[in-house]
Amino acid sequence: MSRTKIVAGNWKMNQNLFEGKQLVTDILKRSSNLSENVKVVIAPPFTQLELAASQIKDTEGFYLAAQNCHQEKAGAYTGEVSAYMLKSVGVDYVILGHSERRQYFGEDETLLAKKVNAVLDAEMKVIFCVGEPLEIRDANTQNELVKKQILGGLFHLDATQFEKIVIAYEPVWAIGTGRTATAEQAQDMHAFIRSVIEEKYGNDMAANTTILYGGSCNPANAATLFACPDVDGGLIGGASLKADDFDAIIKAAF
């Protein structure tokens, strides 16, 4: 069984309602006739989700993601959005554990495990981000950190639950810096992540888990990265805000 390839566009805190509507329109115009084994996921801000859901609903192969959610189902949490709210507007995936959430909002594995549970309870899938900052890479201890992130955030799940997890490896030192992990560095980490999954859930689960690369992927390097045997697509940041660039990356995944 071949793994599902995913190209996901994380818009972060960009695009107002009208800009976002036009961007989705432009992406849909360019990205027809997707390969059967490729999914395109767009992750706009919360303000865009319902509109984006209506725009993509009739297009095969397109899915909607939210960039975060709260760990509780409901309650007095002013300014927060629950997984059940996201599900109600047509969200398919929720991105959790992004390096910016970890860095700026102090999210740790204990909290992220609760968020993972909330998303799965709401019958959506998770794109779970892991990755190391520059000082960890320079100390050559990136494997230990990434394993800790996976153990703490995901390994409380049973096998049926884990099937709904997509992992995104994002070398933090390569996000928004213009610096990109080499294909060899990406492949080494993706293979390591697969070995960690195999230890817990066995070879079949490890072989079938989609693992994305998420560090400054662009039209120039996407094909090289996606050609690595354990890289199953990308979690795209800045390049997902330009329809032509995003389309070129999608086509590199075919």
N, C-alpha and C positions, 0 to 999 in steps of 0.2 A: 504493500500500500504506500503510495507516494504522499509525502507530507503536503499539507495545504500551504501555498505561498501567500503571504500577505504583504501588501504595501499600505501602510497606515500613515495618514497625514495629520500630525499634531499641530494645530494652528496656534496653540498657546493663547496668550491674551492679545490677539490680533483680529482685525476685521469687525466692522460694525455690521448691522443687519443687512444693509444694502450691498456692501462690499462682499460680504460672505455669500449672499444669494448669487451675485454675479460670478464669484469664484466657482461655486458648485456648478452653475450653468456651463461655465467654460470647461471645467474638468469633464463633465458628462459629454460634451460635444466631441472631445478629443479621445475619450477612452471607451469607445464602443468595441464590440467583439473581443471581450476579454477571454483569455485562456480559461478553460473549465476549472483548472486547478489554482487560479489566482483570485484572491479576494482583495478588493480595495476598501479600505476603512478610512472614513474622514472623521476627525475629532475637532469640531469647532467649539467655541465657548458656549456656555450654557444658554446664552441668549439666542443662539442660532439653531439649537437642536431640533425644535419642532418644525421649523421651516425646512431645514436640511433633510429631515426625515421625509417630508412631503415631496421634496425634489427628487430624491433617489429611490423612492418606493417602487417604481416600475422598472428600474434598471437592474438587470441581472448582474450579480457579482459585487454590488456596492452595499456597504454596511456603515452603520453610524456608531461612533464611540463618544463617550463623555471623557473629560480629562481628569475627573476626580469624583468622589462622592463622600458623604458622611457615613460613619459606621453604624449609626442608629437608624431604625426604620422611620421614626417620626419623633417629634418632641420640641422642646423649647431650645432650639439651636439656631438663633437668629443668623440669617445669612448663609445657611448651609442647605445642601440639596441631598436628598436620600436616594438610595438605589431604586426604590420603588417609584419615586417620582420620575427618575430617568427612564425606567422601563415603560412608564405610561405614555411617554412621548416618542417611543419607537427606538430607543437606544439598544444596540446589540452587544457592545463591548464597553468596558470601563478601563481606562488607563490608571494603574495604581503604582505607587512607589517611584514615580519619576524623580530623577535627581534633583530637580528644582523643588519638588514637594519635600523631599528629604532635607535639602539644604536650607530653604527659606522658611519652612513651616515645621521643621523638627519631627517629621514623621519617621517613626522607627518600626521595627519588625512587629512589635506587639500590637501597635495600632493598625499596621497594614494587614496583619492576619485577620483582624476584626472587619476591616473593609472588604477583604477578599470574601469572607463569609457573607457579608451583606449583599455583595454583588451576585454571588452564586445563589443565595436564598431568593433573590429577585429574578432568577432564571435568565441571567445574562452571563457573558463570558468576560474573562479578565485578561488584559495585557499587562503583565507584571514586569516592571523595570528593575534591572539590577546593573551594577557597574561601579567602577572605582575612580576616585579622584587622582590627580597627577602624583601626589606624594606616595600614594599606595602603589601605583604603577612603577614609579621610580625605585621603590623599595622592593619590587618584585614580589609583593604579597597580595596581588589582585585575586588570585584563586581563592585564598582563604576568606577574603572579604565577600566575594560573590557567593561562595558556598554558604557563608553565614546568613546572607540576605535571603537566599532560597530556603534554607532550613527554617529560619524564623518566620518568614512570611507565608510559606506555602506547604511545608511538609507536615502540617497538622491535617491536611486533606486526605480523604481516602482516594482510591484510584479512580472511581467514577467521577468524583469532583475534580480531580486533577486533569482529567481529559478536557475540561473547559478552560484550561489555562494556556495562554500564549506567553512566552517569555521574550522580553526585549533586552538585549545587552547594549548598554550605552556607556562606553568609556567616557566618563565625565570630562576628562581632559580634552576630548575631541568634540565637545558640543559647543557650537557657536564660536569656536576659536579658529575655524578654518583648518584645524589640524585633524587628520583622519587616521584612525588605526589602519595599519597596512592590512591587506587581505590575509596575510599570514597570522597577524595578531588577532584579527577577528575570528578566523577559523579555529585557532588554538583555544580561544575562550569559549566559543560555541561548542566545540567538541568536549571541553571540560564540563560545561553545563550539562551536556547530554550524559556524561559519565556520572555526574552527581544524581541526575534523575534515575539513571539505571540502578544505582545502588539502592535507592528507596523503592522504586516501582517496577523495576525489571526492564529487560531489553526492548520489549514491544512498545511500552510507554515512551521510553527514551527515544526510540526510533521514530515515533509518530508525533512527538511534540514539536510544534512550530516555534522556532527561535529566530527572532528578528535582530538585525543590527541597527543601532540607533545613534550613530555619532557622525554628524556632518556628511551624511550620504547625499550625493548629488548626481546629476546626469553623467558627469565625467567618470565617476568611480563606481556607479551602481552595478554595472554589468560585471566588473571584476569582483566586487564583493559578493554579489549574488551567485557567482559561479563557484564559490567555496561550498564544499559538500554539506557542511552543517549550517550554512546561512540560508534561511528560508524567506528572505525579504527584508523589509526595512521599516523602522519607525522614523518617519521623515519630519524634520522641523521646518526650517526656513524655506527649503525648496518646495514644500507642499503649498506655499502661499502664491506660487506662480504656476498657472495651469500647464504651460508648456514644459516646465521642468518636472513637475509631478508626473505628467503623462510620459515623459521620457524614462523616468524611474520605473513607472508601472510596466512599461514595455520591456525594460531590462529584466523583469522578473519572469517573462514568458519562457 
